[in-house]
Amino acid sequence: MKKFNILASAAVALGLSLQGCVFDESGTEYKEPNANTEPVINLNYDPQLSLNTYLTFEDDSADIAVTFGSQEFRFPDRSEMRLRGFGDFETDRVWKTSVIEDSRGIKTLRLGYYVVTPNSNDISAPIFHNFAKDSRGNIYLTETAEQLKSDLGVAPFRQPQPALLFPAKVEVGDSWVAGPTIVPLFYNFSSGTGWTATLIDDDATAPISGEKNCIVIKYYGERFSYYLYLKNGLGVVEWTNSWEEGQDGTVVPINGWARSKNGDGTTAIDYTDFGWSFDDSNPVGAVLYSIGLKVVDGEEANADAGTTSPVNDSGYNFTRVIETSAPTSNTYPALLDLRLPDERGEERIDFTESKWDSLAGKYYRPLVRISFNGKTYSADQSNGSFEVEKLYNQPFGPARLAFLGRGTLVNEADAADSMEFVGLLEGNYLNAGPDGLTSDFAIFGLGPDRRLPAAKPGSTYRIYIGYANLNEPLRELLEMDQASIDEFNLDESQLGYTSICYGNRTSTDGPCNSGNVSFEIQVPDVEGELGFRIGGRNSAGEIKSASQLFYLPVSKDAGSKGALTARLYDQYSDVIRGSLDNNGEFNTGILNALSSISPSGNIVKYSYDLGDGTVVDDGIPLGNHTYTQDGEFQIKLTVTDDQGNTATASRKVVISNTGKLIIRNIANDFSSGAFTIGIDNIDEPDGYYDYYKFVILDKGEDEVFEVPGGVNYEVDIIDNGEVVFTDERFVDNAEEVVVEVDLDQD
């Protein structure tokens, strides 16, 4: 009989208790209508490139509903899920759910996670995680927050890009890869890692609690694993942390947490080992950060001029997806190549169904190659069995992309050797040629159906574009589709536009040397859709970049109720933090104002005060700024609609090469606030404390140490010559880290 225990130490990782404190559950009531719940688009951008994406959250985004096999599973929106420890565990696990808006304004289901000591008031400081459903039904983690015991407020950690939790629909036996799980201890977003999840059953009985009609998901990584039981309307009902193999070859739980102990402790689940490094029946899984290059038939496409790739002689155009971030360990899988048909537009591509397209006159042959443990595994139309699902799709680049690929790959050197693989591929979709990326632009705010937000007839409207790559200055061009001109019997002489170059032109009315341009038009008095194309012409008069047809819906009913709202997003959490680089510069990365909304009009102006003396009266909705000195700055965005209304939003910027380590006394007994603080840089140990100070702190008082940033520190609290408390913390540049000390003895 095989037996193992896993993750036992994680069970007490949040074991610090807080006696008699009731955590803040305010702000959980959601009242409609609320203009901040209009669809929020373009969240999932690269921090350095202005790119479109089609990850959209709408007003039903807190409805966490997933189809698992034959069941539809929903998390209750206001509930408490309490699981009692069994086996070796003497603490309980509690999830509380409520509906709130996260810091971006997305309506989310918030799960507060607590560790509770039974028959006492001892509970851990909670970890909150916010989940939301996108417009395609996939479930994402949008942000997390850890609450301090001394402070009822929380500072969220905003995911730079929302992380997949569940695909919208999963069949029994299907696997997927997620950075997060419902258990907040177990998040992993490093390249080549992530949690692999497999839907084991859609109608099971939980072994300890006896709950029937449960969904069973097995989560595992390289060496760890656990089973999670979910039930529609109840949420989490059981969590099996370790198990053994029963006499009949099934899983028998050893310890974990369950709603009750009414079950008989048996399962019908076939026993497998835990991580995929121990058992090849568990698919190998990984999050793979990638770049997708459009490869035209007869050409090669490279990410930069210093690399080469084979000329595409396949007879068809395809997207070549290559990994951009090497795995964090040589034991993790790495993506060598993924080729997907570029013109078919399927949501799902089955590699075994590769076929001739008589309309296009091309043969579509997908390919995937993965390196793992020194071997190369692949699948194509005749080898292995692989399928790719597009989690969010793009009409044309540049854009963000996300593919979920899964299936059987075959060792290229030994056909008898195969592996089960599942990968989540996220990255940028860009046009490229033999010498690297080619000039290509994003039309900001464009949806997956190639439609811009609607406009009212007769209104002023701006179309903003940004080049993800610009090889030479181009003169921007906007053209209305002839079919639209004919349909609405429009006078071409009245269809002019004004274009704005956010930089300098090489000559009067010549090419623009900036990567950002906008077109201002007067919307014709029509009802319907207007088709447009955008292009760029170089100084020699050659067209070097051109878009596909896209559409502007025009309707007198365009817009909705609510006020003009300014929004400014970035990849940071509560504050934009960082330090000057070797060139004396700090770049904010992309500042995203695209999700600002004007329900009764069109936003025609984005103005910025960057707080360092830089003021941009008329700017772009996606851009960045470089600071050249340390300090605290306030970024103020002002948006103006076509009726002259304005709204503002702000972000704080802190730039420093030091951080603050804050020691806070939370003891009730005043005498417990007299102690010595010793702080040691453990990245460069020398046997001595770097900071050593005796303090007397009343409850809630702080002692603040300014320390070099980007360093790991050990904090010791010393009382009568004895270390009575120790903690290790990483302090980043411009970051404030709080260490709470409670020396009450009662």
ChimeraX attribute file (.defattr): number of C-alpha atoms within 10 A of each C-alpha:
attribute: neighborCount
match mode: 1-to-1
recipient: residues
	/A:1	7
	/A:2	12
	/A:3	12
	/A:4	11
	/A:5	14
	/A:6	16
	/A:7	14
	/A:8	14
	/A:9	8
	/A:10	12
	/A:11	18
	/A:12	13
	/A:13	11
	/A:14	18
	/A:15	17
	/A:16	14
	/A:17	17
	/A:18	18
	/A:19	12
	/A:20	10
	/A:21	15
	/A:22	12
	/A:23	17
	/A:24	12
	/A:25	13
	/A:26	10
	/A:27	10
	/A:28	15
	/A:29	11
	/A:30	13
	/A:31	7
	/A:32	8
	/A:33	11
	/A:34	13
	/A:35	18
	/A:36	23
	/A:37	18
	/A:38	22
	/A:39	20
	/A:40	24
	/A:41	20
	/A:42	26
	/A:43	26
	/A:44	23
	/A:45	25
	/A:46	19
	/A:47	19
	/A:48	14
	/A:49	20
	/A:50	30
	/A:51	29
	/A:52	32
	/A:53	30
	/A:54	28
	/A:55	27
	/A:56	21
	/A:57	26
	/A:58	17
	/A:59	21
	/A:60	16
	/A:61	25
	/A:62	25
	/A:63	21
	/A:64	23
	/A:65	21
	/A:66	21
	/A:67	17
	/A:68	24
	/A:69	19
	/A:70	14
	/A:71	18
	/A:72	15
	/A:73	21
	/A:74	17
	/A:75	21
	/A:76	20
	/A:77	20
	/A:78	15
	/A:79	15
	/A:80	18
	/A:81	20
	/A:82	22
	/A:83	23
	/A:84	23
	/A:85	24
	/A:86	20
	/A:87	12
	/A:88	10
	/A:89	15
	/A:90	15
	/A:91	21
	/A:92	21
	/A:93	25
	/A:94	21
	/A:95	22
	/A:96	19
	/A:97	24
	/A:98	22
	/A:99	22
	/A:100	21
	/A:101	20
	/A:102	20
	/A:103	16
	/A:104	18
	/A:105	18
	/A:106	27
	/A:107	28
	/A:108	29
	/A:109	27
	/A:110	27
	/A:111	28
	/A:112	24
	/A:113	26
	/A:114	21
	/A:115	25
	/A:116	26
	/A:117	18
	/A:118	14
	/A:119	6
	/A:120	9
	/A:121	14
	/A:122	18
	/A:123	25
	/A:124	23
	/A:125	25
	/A:126	23
	/A:127	22
	/A:128	22
	/A:129	25
	/A:130	26
	/A:131	28
	/A:132	30
	/A:133	32
	/A:134	25
	/A:135	17
	/A:136	14
	/A:137	20
	/A:138	21
	/A:139	24
	/A:140	26
	/A:141	26
	/A:142	26
	/A:143	24
	/A:144	22
	/A:145	18
	/A:146	17
	/A:147	19
	/A:148	19
	/A:149	19
	/A:150	17
	/A:151	11
	/A:152	14
	/A:153	15
	/A:154	16
	/A:155	14
	/A:156	20
	/A:157	18
	/A:158	22
	/A:159	18
	/A:160	18
	/A:161	19
	/A:162	18
	/A:163	19
	/A:164	23
	/A:165	23
	/A:166	24
	/A:167	22
	/A:168	17
	/A:169	16
	/A:170	19
	/A:171	16
	/A:172	17
	/A:173	13
	/A:174	16
	/A:175	28
	/A:176	27
	/A:177	31
	/A:178	26
	/A:179	23
	/A:180	21
	/A:181	22
	/A:182	16
	/A:183	15
	/A:184	15
	/A:185	14
	/A:186	14
	/A:187	15
	/A:188	16
	/A:189	16
	/A:190	17
	/A:191	22
	/A:192	25
	/A:193	26
	/A:194	27
	/A:195	27
	/A:196	30
	/A:197	27
	/A:198	22
	/A:199	20
	/A:200	22
	/A:201	22
	/A:202	25
	/A:203	17
	/A:204	20
	/A:205	22
	/A:206	30
	/A:207	23
	/A:208	27
	/A:209	20
	/A:210	21
	/A:211	21
	/A:212	13
	/A:213	17
	/A:214	25
	/A:215	27
	/A:216	25
	/A:217	23
	/A:218	20
	/A:219	25
	/A:220	24
	/A:221	23
	/A:222	21
	/A:223	14
	/A:224	19
	/A:225	22
	/A:226	20
	/A:227	21
	/A:228	23
	/A:229	24
	/A:230	24
	/A:231	24
	/A:232	18
	/A:233	13
	/A:234	15
	/A:235	20
	/A:236	23
	/A:237	25
	/A:238	30
	/A:239	26
	/A:240	23
	/A:241	24
	/A:242	23
	/A:243	23
	/A:244	19
	/A:245	18
	/A:246	17
	/A:247	10
	/A:248	9
	/A:249	15
	/A:250	17
	/A:251	22
	/A:252	23
	/A:253	22
	/A:254	18
	/A:255	20
	/A:256	27
	/A:257	26
	/A:258	28
	/A:259	21
	/A:260	17
	/A:261	17
	/A:262	13
	/A:263	16
	/A:264	12
	/A:265	16
	/A:266	16
	/A:267	18
	/A:268	14
	/A:269	14
	/A:270	13
	/A:271	17
	/A:272	18
	/A:273	22
	/A:274	24
	/A:275	21
	/A:276	21
	/A:277	16
	/A:278	13
	/A:279	14
	/A:280	15
	/A:281	13
	/A:282	25
	/A:283	25
	/A:284	27
	/A:285	29
	/A:286	30
	/A:287	27
	/A:288	29
	/A:289	24
	/A:290	24
	/A:291	22
	/A:292	29
	/A:293	26
	/A:294	27
	/A:295	25
	/A:296	21
	/A:297	15
	/A:298	13
	/A:299	15
	/A:300	20
	/A:301	26
	/A:302	23
	/A:303	22
	/A:304	14
	/A:305	12
	/A:306	9
	/A:307	11
	/A:308	14
	/A:309	11
	/A:310	11
	/A:311	14
	/A:312	16
	/A:313	12
	/A:314	14
	/A:315	14
	/A:316	20
	/A:317	23
	/A:318	24
	/A:319	22
	/A:320	23
	/A:321	25
	/A:322	23
	/A:323	21
	/A:324	16
	/A:325	15
	/A:326	17
	/A:327	20
	/A:328	13
	/A:329	12
	/A:330	13
	/A:331	14
	/A:332	19
	/A:333	27
	/A:334	27
	/A:335	26
	/A:336	15
	/A:337	15
	/A:338	23
	/A:339	22
	/A:340	21
	/A:341	21
	/A:342	17
	/A:343	14
	/A:344	13
	/A:345	12
	/A:346	13
	/A:347	12
	/A:348	14
	/A:349	19
	/A:350	17
	/A:351	24
	/A:352	17
	/A:353	14
	/A:354	16
	/A:355	12
	/A:356	12
	/A:357	12
	/A:358	8
	/A:359	6
	/A:360	10
	/A:361	10
	/A:362	16
	/A:363	16
	/A:364	23
	/A:365	21
	/A:366	24
	/A:367	18
	/A:368	23
	/A:369	21
	/A:370	19
	/A:371	18
	/A:372	17
	/A:373	10
	/A:374	9
	/A:375	12
	/A:376	19
	/A:377	26
	/A:378	23
	/A:379	24
	/A:380	23
	/A:381	17
	/A:382	12
	/A:383	17
	/A:384	21
	/A:385	18
	/A:386	24
	/A:387	21
	/A:388	23
	/A:389	18
	/A:390	17
	/A:391	22
	/A:392	20
	/A:393	20
	/A:394	21
	/A:395	18
	/A:396	20
	/A:397	24
	/A:398	28
	/A:399	27
	/A:400	25
	/A:401	25
	/A:402	24
	/A:403	21
	/A:404	21
	/A:405	24
	/A:406	23
	/A:407	20
	/A:408	18
	/A:409	24
	/A:410	22
	/A:411	21
	/A:412	16
	/A:413	10
	/A:414	11
	/A:415	12
	/A:416	8
	/A:417	11
	/A:418	16
	/A:419	19
	/A:420	21
	/A:421	23
	/A:422	25
	/A:423	28
	/A:424	27
	/A:425	26
	/A:426	21
	/A:427	22
	/A:428	23
	/A:429	25
	/A:430	25
	/A:431	24
	/A:432	23
	/A:433	18
	/A:434	20
	/A:435	15
	/A:436	20
	/A:437	21
	/A:438	23
	/A:439	22
	/A:440	24
	/A:441	30
	/A:442	23
	/A:443	25
	/A:444	22
	/A:445	23
	/A:446	23
	/A:447	21
	/A:448	17
	/A:449	12
	/A:450	17
	/A:451	17
	/A:452	18
	/A:453	14
	/A:454	20
	/A:455	24
	/A:456	22
	/A:457	19
	/A:458	14
	/A:459	16
	/A:460	19
	/A:461	22
	/A:462	19
	/A:463	19
	/A:464	23
	/A:465	24
	/A:466	25
	/A:467	21
	/A:468	23
	/A:469	20
	/A:470	19
	/A:471	14
	/A:472	16
	/A:473	20
	/A:474	27
	/A:475	23
	/A:476	25
	/A:477	16
	/A:478	20
	/A:479	14
	/A:480	18
	/A:481	15
	/A:482	13
	/A:483	12
	/A:484	16
	/A:485	15
	/A:486	11
	/A:487	11
	/A:488	15
	/A:489	10
	/A:490	15
	/A:491	10
	/A:492	11
	/A:493	6
	/A:494	9
	/A:495	14
	/A:496	14
	/A:497	16
	/A:498	11
	/A:499	19
	/A:500	16
	/A:501	19
	/A:502	16
	/A:503	12
	/A:504	13
	/A:505	16
	/A:506	14
	/A:507	9
	/A:508	8
	/A:509	11
	/A:510	16
	/A:511	21
	/A:512	26
	/A:513	19
	/A:514	17
	/A:515	22
	/A:516	25
	/A:517	23
	/A:518	23
	/A:519	19
	/A:520	16
	/A:521	18
	/A:522	16
	/A:523	18
	/A:524	19
	/A:525	15
	/A:526	17
	/A:527	15
	/A:528	16
	/A:529	18
	/A:530	23
	/A:531	19
	/A:532	18
	/A:533	15
	/A:534	20
	/A:535	18
	/A:536	22
	/A:537	20
	/A:538	17
	/A:539	15
	/A:540	7
	/A:541	11
	/A:542	11
	/A:543	15
	/A:544	17
	/A:545	19
	/A:546	17
	/A:547	17
	/A:548	13
	/A:549	16
	/A:550	21
	/A:551	22
	/A:552	20
	/A:553	18
	/A:554	23
	/A:555	16
	/A:556	14
	/A:557	12
	/A:558	16
	/A:559	17
	/A:560	13
	/A:561	11
	/A:562	15
	/A:563	16
	/A:564	22
	/A:565	20
	/A:566	24
	/A:567	23
	/A:568	21
	/A:569	23
	/A:570	24
	/A:571	21
	/A:572	16
	/A:573	18
	/A:574	14
	/A:575	15
	/A:576	21
	/A:577	19
	/A:578	22
	/A:579	24
	/A:580	18
	/A:581	11
	/A:582	7
	/A:583	7
	/A:584	12
	/A:585	16
	/A:586	20
	/A:587	15
	/A:588	20
	/A:589	20
	/A:590	21
	/A:591	22
	/A:592	22
	/A:593	22
	/A:594	22
	/A:595	22
	/A:596	25
	/A:597	26
	/A:598	26
	/A:599	18
	/A:600	19
	/A:601	23
	/A:602	23
	/A:603	26
	/A:604	22
	/A:605	18
	/A:606	23
	/A:607	18
	/A:608	20
	/A:609	17
	/A:610	21
	/A:611	15
	/A:612	15
	/A:613	8
	/A:614	12
	/A:615	14
	/A:616	13
	/A:617	11
	/A:618	16
	/A:619	22
	/A:620	24
	/A:621	27
	/A:622	25
	/A:623	18
	/A:624	17
	/A:625	14
	/A:626	14
	/A:627	20
	/A:628	15
	/A:629	14
	/A:630	18
	/A:631	13
	/A:632	15
	/A:633	18
	/A:634	15
	/A:635	20
	/A:636	18
	/A:637	22
	/A:638	22
	/A:639	27
	/A:640	22
	/A:641	21
	/A:642	17
	/A:643	13
	/A:644	11
	/A:645	13
	/A:646	18
	/A:647	17
	/A:648	18
	/A:649	17
	/A:650	17
	/A:651	18
	/A:652	15
	/A:653	21
	/A:654	17
	/A:655	23
	/A:656	20
	/A:657	17
	/A:658	20
	/A:659	23
	/A:660	19
	/A:661	25
	/A:662	17
	/A:663	21
	/A:664	21
	/A:665	25
	/A:666	24
	/A:667	20
	/A:668	16
	/A:669	15
	/A:670	15
	/A:671	14
	/A:672	20
	/A:673	23
	/A:674	17
	/A:675	20
	/A:676	18
	/A:677	21
	/A:678	19
	/A:679	22
	/A:680	20
	/A:681	21
	/A:682	18
	/A:683	11
	/A:684	10
	/A:685	11
	/A:686	10
	/A:687	9
	/A:688	11
	/A:689	16
	/A:690	14
	/A:691	14
	/A:692	15
	/A:693	12
	/A:694	13
	/A:695	13
	/A:696	16
	/A:697	20
	/A:698	18
	/A:699	19
	/A:700	16
	/A:701	14
	/A:702	19
	/A:703	15
	/A:704	14
	/A:705	14
	/A:706	13
	/A:707	21
	/A:708	18
	/A:709	21
	/A:710	17
	/A:711	17
	/A:712	17
	/A:713	21
	/A:714	16
	/A:715	23
	/A:716	20
	/A:717	23
	/A:718	19
	/A:719	16
	/A:720	8
	/A:721	9
	/A:722	10
	/A:723	15
	/A:724	12
	/A:725	14
	/A:726	15
	/A:727	13
	/A:728	15
	/A:729	15
	/A:730	16
	/A:731	21
	/A:732	22
	/A:733	21
	/A:734	27
	/A:735	22
	/A:736	16
	/A:737	16
	/A:738	17
	/A:739	17
	/A:740	17
	/A:741	20
	/A:742	16
	/A:743	20
	/A:744	13
	/A:745	8
	/A:746	5
